[in-house]
């Protein structure tokens, strides 16, 4: 998603994409935490439900799909494990780590370290922006011929 300093409306697609992406990230983190703690403390879904005065089936439904979660539900589930969530980290798009423009197999074929591919001189165009895959491929062909 490109960053804009103007007050341009966000597309419906972007709104839907980032909402679902965030739900999936929170859901994944929550389910991982609950699975780890349940195993460590030997708790079943029935035990969790009893701690929250809920039906065990409701706990199963909550942990099956990210769409079922609300902030209150997340707080309740964490409380069942004597835990709470810290507020999420907020990152501006411009401050995000640059995306990986190359599949690891392609990087190996081009003899490029993935961690370094966005910071090396050969992978950065004159404007200081990372080269796309096609630009890097042209660069590779020029150096090998």
JOFEN-V658330 format. One record per residue. N is the residue number from 1. OMEGA is omega as a letter, one per 20 degrees, with the letter a starting at -180 (NA if undefined). Layout:
N&OMEGA + N&OMEGA
//
This chain:
1&a + 2&r + 3&a + 4&r + 5&r + 6&r + 7&r + 8&r + 9&r + 10&a + 11&r + 12&r + 13&r + 14&r + 15&a + 16&a + 17&a + 18&r + 19&a + 20&r + 21&r + 22&r + 23&a + 24&r + 25&r + 26&a + 27&a + 28&r + 29&a + 30&a + 31&r + 32&r + 33&a + 34&r + 35&a + 36&a + 37&r + 38&r + 39&a + 40&a + 41&r + 42&r + 43&r + 44&r + 45&r + 46&r + 47&r + 48&r + 49&r + 50&r + 51&a + 52&a + 53&a + 54&r + 55&r + 56&r + 57&r + 58&r + 59&r + 60&r + 61&a + 62&a + 63&r + 64&a + 65&a + 66&a + 67&a + 68&a + 69&r + 70&r + 71&r + 72&r + 73&r + 74&r + 75&a + 76&a + 77&r + 78&r + 79&r + 80&r + 81&a + 82&a + 83&r + 84&a + 85&r + 86&r + 87&a + 88&r + 89&r + 90&a + 91&r + 92&r + 93&a + 94&a + 95&a + 96&r + 97&a + 98&a + 99&r + 100&a + 101&a + 102&r + 103&a + 104&r + 105&r + 106&r + 107&r + 108&r + 109&r + 110&r + 111&a + 112&r + 113&a + 114&a + 115&a + 116&a + 117&a + 118&a + 119&a + 120&a + 121&a + 122&a + 123&a + 124&r + 125&a + 126&a + 127&r + 128&a + 129&a + 130&r + 131&r + 132&r + 133&a + 134&r + 135&r + 136&r + 137&r + 138&r + 139&r + 140&r + 141&r + 142&a + 143&a + 144&a + 145&NA
//
